[in-house]
Amino acid sequence: MARNENAPRRLKGYYGFSKKYPSRRGDRPIHETPKAKKRERTKKILGGVLLVCLFVFAFIFAKFCYNLSTRPLPQQEENTAPTITADNLGTIRATYIENQVLGEITDLSKSLDEAKRNGFNAVILDFKTQEGVLTYNSSLLSYSADINIIDSVIIDKIKSEGFILIANIYCFEDTVAPQRLNAYVYENAEKTKIWFDNPAINGGRVWLDPTNARATNYICSVIKEVSNCGADCIYLQSVEFPTARKNATPVYTADDKTLNRNLVLMNFIENAVKSAGDRPIILGMPLLCATDGDNEKWGGSLFDTSAPICSPLLTPPENSDYISFIENNYIVMNDKAKNNFSTIKIIPTVKNQPEDADFYKKISESKAESYIILP
């Protein structure tokens, strides 16, 4: 029989004496040692684990990309009002609301409605009264007083009506804190005789000592609490040294002739501004403090301080129109403030004129863009 020359080539086989045999991974030893088998099994396990890890990583990455592509863009909450600062304060037309009105929310609503009708966009409330009583929930001093507490309900009501809330704080004029802090104003350098601004028979009152660190730290703590509880601006009053009366001169140091009163008050205002954070400080003062000044009360003038807003009190003049007086001082003082390094704006404080039924209309139509009306 003829030999088939075209028969396919026989594949390589292996025999009993062969050392290797063909496999998917190439030639492998026929007689593998246990160590080699264990190493091969370990490679398979590690390979499987690696594949699982790659799968998990790919799944997580794909999920992350999907979530990133479908996440909505961040949006500012519609009900979140922007923080009011000295730079964005704008026009302020504020009216004073007495504490007794805060007892009933309906009475407060009526006052706010009336304020809107008269063109006001801000209200001012006493957070620390002239007597030194704190009218909000404070952790600083505890005492009983016949007042209405300014709580979150009142603050939310005022802001929901679109008003700016200005917190009125009396500083060194305080009859409550001196005995709690042992920060009296004294009549002698030995600090054994407490000074009163009037004889006791006439209702004389004590004051906080502006040179006492306990007094200034306490007021700054009040400012910080009021700023945190929701006030938009802080209005400071009685930033001054008390004046002497007959036979009763306040004494602060062993030699008050070397006492720089202006520097003491400037340092206090600087610390007050820091305590208020991003809430603008409005420094209320008599008109004299912003013009000629007084050595006994302020050691000079406090027109340009760390407070961004100065608010001189304009009382009705005797022989001229009150509205014209307000307009002229508003323009002159704001022009003067343009050259200041710190105080950048003047918002005059004016006295309410309840006997003039058109007073609110007249002042709203005047050239004074901003003002604060107090009783």
VENVEN-V841130 format. One record per residue. N is the residue number from 1. RES is the residue in one letter. PHI is phi in degrees with one decimal (none if undefined). PSI is psi as a letter, one per 40 degrees, with the letter a starting at -180 (none if undefined). Layout:
# VENVEN-V841130
n	res	phi	psi
N	RES	PHI	PSI
N	RES	PHI	PSI
This chain:
# VENVEN-V841130
n	res	phi	psi
1	M	none	h
2	A	-70.6	i
3	R	-76.3	h
4	N	-82.5	h
5	E	-75.6	d
6	N	-97.1	e
7	A	-62.9	h
8	P	-60.5	i
9	R	-71.4	h
10	R	-70.2	h
11	L	-65.9	i
12	K	-66.0	h
13	G	-107.6	a
14	Y	-140.9	i
15	Y	-125.7	i
16	G	-61.4	d
17	F	-92.8	e
18	S	-71.0	i
19	K	-92.9	d
20	K	-136.3	i
21	Y	-137.1	i
22	P	-71.4	i
23	S	-148.2	i
24	R	-63.6	d
25	R	-103.3	f
26	G	96.6	a
27	D	-66.2	h
28	R	-124.4	i
29	P	-66.3	i
30	I	-74.5	d
31	H	-103.2	g
32	E	-84.2	i
33	T	-80.9	i
34	P	-56.4	d
35	K	-66.3	d
36	A	-68.4	d
37	K	-65.2	d
38	K	-65.3	d
39	R	-66.0	d
40	E	-67.2	d
41	R	-65.7	d
42	T	-63.5	d
43	K	-61.8	d
44	K	-65.5	d
45	I	-64.3	d
46	L	-62.2	d
47	G	-63.5	d
48	G	-65.1	d
49	V	-62.0	d
50	L	-61.6	d
51	L	-64.1	d
52	V	-62.7	d
53	C	-62.2	d
54	L	-62.4	d
55	F	-65.3	d
56	V	-62.4	d
57	F	-62.1	d
58	A	-63.3	d
59	F	-65.6	d
60	I	-63.6	d
61	F	-64.3	d
62	A	-65.1	d
63	K	-64.6	d
64	F	-62.6	d
65	C	-61.1	d
66	Y	-66.5	d
67	N	-64.2	d
68	L	-66.2	d
69	S	-75.1	d
70	T	-100.6	e
71	R	-70.9	h
72	P	-71.3	i
73	L	-67.9	i
74	P	-64.1	h
75	Q	-127.9	i
76	Q	-72.9	h
77	E	-63.0	h
78	E	-65.3	d
79	N	-88.0	e
80	T	-87.8	h
81	A	-81.7	i
82	P	-67.3	i
83	T	-68.4	h
84	I	-85.3	h
85	T	-124.3	i
86	A	-63.8	d
87	D	-77.0	d
88	N	-112.7	e
89	L	-61.9	d
90	G	70.1	a
91	T	-81.9	h
92	I	-118.9	h
93	R	-130.4	g
94	A	-111.4	i
95	T	-123.8	i
96	Y	-87.9	h
97	I	-118.9	h
98	E	-69.6	i
99	N	-63.6	d
100	Q	-64.8	d
101	V	-70.0	d
102	L	-80.2	e
103	G	-68.9	d
104	E	-125.0	h
105	I	-65.5	d
106	T	-68.5	d
107	D	-65.9	d
108	L	-64.3	d
109	S	-61.1	d
110	K	-64.2	d
111	S	-64.9	d
112	L	-67.9	d
113	D	-63.0	d
114	E	-64.9	d
115	A	-62.9	d
116	K	-63.5	d
117	R	-62.9	d
118	N	-93.9	e
119	G	84.3	e
120	F	-87.4	i
121	N	-123.4	e
122	A	-148.1	i
123	V	-128.2	i
124	I	-120.2	h
125	L	-121.3	i
126	D	-77.3	h
127	F	-99.3	d
128	K	-140.8	h
129	T	-76.6	i
130	Q	-63.8	d
131	E	-83.1	e
132	G	99.5	e
133	V	-79.0	h
134	L	-86.8	h
135	T	-101.4	e
136	Y	-128.0	i
137	N	-75.3	g
138	S	-110.8	i
139	S	-99.7	e
140	L	-87.0	d
141	L	-130.5	i
142	S	-118.9	h
143	Y	-164.0	i
144	S	-97.1	h
145	A	-149.0	i
146	D	-84.3	g
147	I	-137.9	i
148	N	-97.3	h
149	I	-72.8	h
150	I	-82.4	h
151	D	-110.4	a
152	S	-64.4	d
153	V	-64.4	d
154	I	-67.1	d
155	I	-63.9	d
156	D	-64.4	d
157	K	-63.5	d
158	I	-62.5	d
159	K	-73.5	d
160	S	-66.7	d
161	E	-86.4	e
162	G	87.6	e
163	F	-95.6	i
164	I	-83.5	h
165	L	-100.9	h
166	I	-107.3	h
167	A	-95.8	h
168	N	-88.5	h
169	I	-130.2	h
170	Y	-81.8	h
171	C	-92.5	c
172	F	-82.7	e
173	E	-82.3	g
174	D	-157.3	h
175	T	-104.2	e
176	V	-99.2	d
177	A	-71.8	d
178	P	-53.8	d
179	Q	-74.0	d
180	R	-72.8	d
181	L	-100.3	e
182	N	54.3	f
183	A	-127.9	f
184	Y	-70.2	i
185	V	-90.4	h
186	Y	-109.4	i
187	E	-95.8	e
188	N	-138.9	i
189	A	-67.3	d
190	E	-75.3	e
191	K	57.8	f
192	T	-114.7	e
193	K	-126.2	h
194	I	-74.8	h
195	W	-89.9	i
196	F	-122.7	i
197	D	-76.5	e
198	N	-153.1	i
199	P	-58.2	i
200	A	-57.7	d
201	I	-67.1	d
202	N	-102.1	e
203	G	79.2	f
204	G	-60.2	i
205	R	-125.4	i
206	V	-88.8	i
207	W	-129.1	i
208	L	-77.6	i
209	D	-82.4	h
210	P	-62.7	e
211	T	-91.1	e
212	N	-91.5	h
213	A	-63.0	d
214	R	-64.1	d
215	A	-68.8	d
216	T	-67.9	d
217	N	-64.4	d
218	Y	-64.1	d
219	I	-63.2	d
220	C	-64.0	d
221	S	-66.5	d
222	V	-61.6	d
223	I	-59.3	d
224	K	-64.3	d
225	E	-63.0	d
226	V	-64.1	d
227	S	-63.4	d
228	N	-74.9	d
229	C	-87.2	e
230	G	126.6	e
231	A	-68.7	i
232	D	-87.6	d
233	C	-138.1	i
234	I	-116.4	h
235	Y	-104.9	h
236	L	-99.4	h
237	Q	-121.6	i
238	S	52.7	f
239	V	-85.7	g
240	E	-165.2	i
241	F	-85.4	i
242	P	-67.1	i
243	T	-93.1	i
244	A	-70.5	i
245	R	-117.4	i
246	K	-59.3	h
247	N	62.9	f
248	A	-149.6	g
249	T	-104.6	h
250	P	-63.5	i
251	V	-124.9	h
252	Y	-117.8	d
253	T	-133.8	i
254	A	-64.8	d
255	D	-143.5	g
256	D	-70.3	e
257	K	-66.4	d
258	T	-96.9	e
259	L	-76.8	h
260	N	-91.7	g
261	R	-65.7	d
262	N	-64.0	d
263	L	-66.0	d
264	V	-60.0	d
265	L	-72.0	d
266	M	-62.0	d
267	N	-65.0	d
268	F	-62.8	d
269	I	-62.6	d
270	E	-60.8	d
271	N	-68.2	d
272	A	-64.8	d
273	V	-62.7	d
274	K	-65.6	d
275	S	-67.5	d
276	A	-75.8	e
277	G	66.2	b
278	D	-91.6	e
279	R	-88.2	h
280	P	-65.5	h
281	I	-93.0	h
282	I	-106.8	h
283	L	-92.5	h
284	G	-79.7	i
285	M	-163.3	i
286	P	-64.6	i
287	L	-59.5	d
288	L	-59.7	d
289	C	-67.1	d
290	A	-92.5	e
291	T	-113.2	c
292	D	-79.5	d
293	G	83.4	i
294	D	-151.8	h
295	N	-69.4	d
296	E	-74.6	d
297	K	-82.8	d
298	W	-125.7	e
299	G	65.4	f
300	G	133.6	b
301	S	-117.1	i
302	L	-121.3	f
303	F	-68.2	d
304	D	-113.8	h
305	T	-133.7	a
306	S	-70.2	e
307	A	-70.6	h
308	P	-71.6	e
309	I	-129.1	h
310	C	-109.7	h
311	S	-130.4	g
312	P	-72.3	i
313	L	-82.9	h
314	L	-105.5	h
315	T	-88.1	i
316	P	-59.5	h
317	P	-74.4	i
318	E	-77.6	d
319	N	-119.4	f
320	S	-148.9	i
321	D	-71.0	h
322	Y	-65.9	d
323	I	-62.5	d
324	S	-63.9	d
325	F	-63.3	d
326	I	-65.4	d
327	E	-58.4	d
328	N	-62.6	d
329	N	-67.8	d
330	Y	-60.6	d
331	I	-69.2	d
332	V	-62.4	d
333	M	-72.3	d
334	N	-69.7	d
335	D	-65.8	d
336	K	-67.3	d
337	A	-70.6	e
338	K	-64.5	d
339	N	-95.4	e
340	N	-79.8	i
341	F	-89.6	d
342	S	-116.7	c
343	T	-65.0	h
344	I	-115.3	e
345	K	-151.4	i
346	I	-115.6	h
347	I	-120.6	h
348	P	-68.4	i
349	T	-97.8	h
350	V	-123.4	i
351	K	-86.6	h
352	N	-63.9	i
353	Q	-122.1	g
354	P	-62.5	d
355	E	-74.2	e
356	D	-102.2	h
357	A	-64.2	d
358	D	-102.6	e
359	F	-62.7	d
360	Y	-61.9	d
361	K	-67.3	d
362	K	-63.2	d
363	I	-72.6	d
364	S	-69.9	d
365	E	-94.0	e
366	S	-81.4	i
367	K	-80.7	e
368	A	-79.3	h
369	E	-73.9	d
370	S	-128.5	i
371	Y	-166.1	i
372	I	-125.1	h
373	I	-103.1	h
374	L	-116.0	i
375	P	-58.4	none
